[in-house]
Amino acid sequence: MTDDMLETGTLTYTRVFDAPRTLVFRCMIAPEHLTHFWGPAGTSTPIESITVDARVGGSFETVMVNDADGSSYRMRAVYVEVSEPERLAWTEPDTAMTTTATFVDLGGTQTEVRIHQTNVPEPFRSPEAQAGFSTSLDRFAAYLAQRAGESTD
């Protein structure tokens, strides 16, 4: 990630997961999956706080709860693209941040996920915030490892 990208509010994360693309995609749109990994380490996202209407114009909402002090962070977004199992994109109306996740089938049971964010608010660009985001990808990898062998759900 370059300084130019940070200054313009653009972030990109890429991670390879040991799971088939259909499973990785389904986990990103199903509350029963999202509750296990959504948010950085040290947070939880109760299933009852997750709303997913995975269609263009549909809502995507979560409430992450800090496990240490109970404080919460609400994320509200609207899907702008849903192309199963290749791509998901949503925009957060409160910040105008757009997140696009591209799911690339690497063959066998590996999937590369490229997450590209634009209009990222300054607090989310800090090294600490980026490290927190990376821990959520770690949590996702661990969850997918538990589900090894599944194709969809």
N, C-alpha and C positions, 0 to 999 in steps of 0.2 A: 504494500500500500504506500503510495507516494504522498508527500506533503501536499501536493496540488490537490489530490483526491480529498484529503482531509479538509483542506481550506474550502473546497467547493461543496462539501457536505455529501461526498460520495464514498461509500464503503463497499468492499467486496470480500466475501468469505468463500472459500472453496474447501470442500471436505469430501473424501471418498468413504462411503459406508459399505460394510460387508453385508448387504441385503439387496434383494431384487428391487428394481425400480418401482414396480407396482406397490410393494409393501411400503417403501419409503414414502411414496406419494400419499398413500392412504393414511399413514400415520400423521401426516401434516394436515389432514382435513377431518379427522375423527376425534371428537372429544375424549373417547375412551382410551385413545393412544396419547393425545396431547397432554393429558393430566400427568403422565409419567415423566415428561421431560421438558415441558415448556417453561422457560425461564432459566436464569443462571443458577449455579450452585448456591445453596442457602435459601432458595425460594421454593415454594410449592404453588401449584395452580389447581385448586379444587375443581373437580369435574363440573360441579354445579355452577361454576363461574365461567364456563367456556360455552360460547355460542358460535356455531359454524353453519353457515348457509352457503355452501361452496358452489356458487354460480355468480356470473357477472352481475354486480349490483347487490349481491348478498352480503350479509354481515359476518365479521370475524371479530369476536370480542373475548378477552380473557381478563382475569384479575389474578396477578401474581402476589403472593403473600410472603413477606420476609419471615423466615422460620425463627429468627432470633427475637424480633420485637413485634411481630404481627402487623407491621405497616404494610400497606398494599399499593399496588400500581396497576391501574386499569389501562388496557390497550383496546382501542376501538378502531376498526378498519372496515373498509368496503372492498370486496374483490373487484378487480378491474380485468382480470384474466384468469380463467380456469380451463386448462387444456390437459386433461388427465391422459396419461401420467407424465407429461412432458414439462408443464409449466404452471406456476401459480403466481399471481401478483395481486397485491393489495395496497391501498393507500389509506393512511391514517388522517382523517379530516382535521383533527386538532393541530397537527404539525405539518401536514402536506408531505410527510415522508412516504415514499413508495418503496416497497420491498418486492423484488422479483426473485423467485426461486426456480431454477432450471434443473431438471432431473435428467441426467445423462446415463443411459444404460451402457455400462462398460463391458457387458457380457458376463455370462455366468451369474454370480450373485454379488456383483459390485455395481454400485451406483455413485456417480459423482453428483454432488449438489453444489450448485453455484448460487450464492445469495448476493444479489446486487441491491444496494440501497441508495436512494437519492434523496436530497433535501433532508439529510440526517441532522437533527438538532445538535448544536454544539456539545451539550453534556454527553451525548451518546458517542461522540468522536474521541473522547479521552482514552488513553491507554487502558485505564481501569475498566471503563465501559466495554471496550473491545475485548478485554480479557474475560469479562463476565459473559459476553455473547459467546465466546469460544467455549466456556464451560457448559453452556446450554447445548452446544453441538456435541460436546463430550457426553453429556447426559443422553442425548439422542442416540449416539453410537452405542452406549451401554444398553439402552432399551432395545435397540434393534438386535443386538447380540443375543438378548434373552429370547427373542422371537425368531431366531435363525431357523430356516427351513420353511417358513411361511411365505406364501406369495401374495395373498391379499387377505383382508379381514374386514 
